[in-house]
Amino acid sequence: MDPLTHFLTGACLGRSGFNRKAAYATLAMTLAAEAPDLDVVWAFRGPVSGFEHHRGITHTLIAAPVIALVTTVVVWLIHKLRTGRFRSKPPKAPLRWGLVWCFALIADLSHLLLDFTNNYGIRPFLPFNPRWYSWDIVFIIEPLILIALLLALVMPWLFGLADREIGAKKTSFRGRGWAIAALVFIALLYAMRNAEHAHAINLVRNSSVTSEPILRVSAEPEPIDPFRWYALIETPNYYQSATVHTRSDQIDTDSAENVFYKPPVTMSTLAAKRSWLGKVYLDWSTWPIVEDKGSITPPGYKVDPPDPGWHTVEFRDLRFGYPILSLKPSDAALSGWVYVGPRSRSKASS
C-alpha cells in the first residue's frame, strides 16, 4: 500500500486504545507501521537493485521484531530529548517500554498485512523461503481506506475544537471510537472484497469468454469499486484480459487489444532471462511477458541510429496492464528492458 495508508493505519491503531496502556504508543505505532518501507534505500544503488530488494527482508516476519526494537529505541531517544532538553510535561500514560515494543511489533505486522492484500505481494518468509505471496483483493492505493483513516483522525480533532469553543472539559485520549470504527470498516471491506474476488474468478471459469481450454485465471483489484475486477485468463496460445462486474455477473471482452499472444522464444529472450534484471523480474512476476522487440532502442538509452546487432527485450507483467495505469491495455506498469548484443552481452533498465 501507499506510505500514507501505512502511517494512518499505525496512528489509528495507536488511538484505538493502545495509547491508554503506554506512553508514546501512538508515535511508536505510526513510525513502525511505515518502517518496513525503508528498503527504498536500495534504490540508490540503481533501479534494478531497488526492484530486487523492494518488499524484501524488511517485509518479513523474522525482521519484524528487530524493526519494532529499532522503532522503540528511536521513540526512547525522542522521550529523552523531550524530558531532558525541552523539559516537556510527563506523558499521561505510564512509561512501559516493553509494551511500546509489543505495540510497534503489531504496527509492523499491519504493514505486512496491508501489502499482502494487493497484487504486488510480499515475501514474508525470507530468507528461508523466497516465494511471493499476495491476496489480490485491494488496489495498491485504496481511496475508501484512506478516507476512513483520515476521518478517524480528523473528526475527533474537529470535535475537540468545538468543545474548546463552548468551554467543555478536555477529554483525554479522544478519538478511540472513531479509530476502532475505521479499523472495523477496513476489516469489513476486506471481507467483502475477498468474497467478490472469489466470485469474479468463478464467473470467468464458468463463462464462455474463450473457446480454448483455460489454464489459469486471476482477478486483479480495481480501486474504489469492489464489484469491478481486472481478470486475466491464460490459454495454451494466448492471454486474455477482461473486466468483470460481479454485481451484475457480466464480463466485458469487447476489444481486440484484450488478447495477448504468447511471444516466441528467441536467443535474445533466453539471454535476457539470464541477466540480472531478467532473474529478478521472473522471480517476482506471476504473469510475465518477455518479448523480443528487435533492434529498437530501449527507453533510457541514446543510440541513434539503433545498432542492428543489438536487440531490446521487454519484460512486463500483465497484472499491471490496467487501463487506468496506461493509455493502451497492452501496456503495463512496472516494465523493464534488457538490451542484448552480440555474444549475449546485455544492459538493463527499468
Secondary structure, 3 states (H helix, E strand, C coil): CCHHHHHHHHHHHHHCCHHHCCCCHHHHHHHHHHHHHHHHHHHHHCHHHHHHHCCCHHHCCCCHHHHHHHHHHHHHHHHHHHHHCCCCCCCCCCCCHHHHHHHHHHHHHHHHHHHHHCCCCECCCCCCCCCCECCCCCCCCCHHHHHHHHHHHHHHHHHHHHHHHCCCCCCCCCCHHHHHHHHHHHHHHHHHHHHHHHHHHHHHHCCCCCCCCCCEEEEEECCCCCCEEEEEEECCCEEEEEEEECCCCEEECCCHHHEEECCCCCHHHHHHHCCHHHHHHHHHCCCEEEEECCCCCCCCCCCCCCCCCCEEEEEEEHHHCCHHHCCCCCCCCCCEEEEECHHHCEEEEC
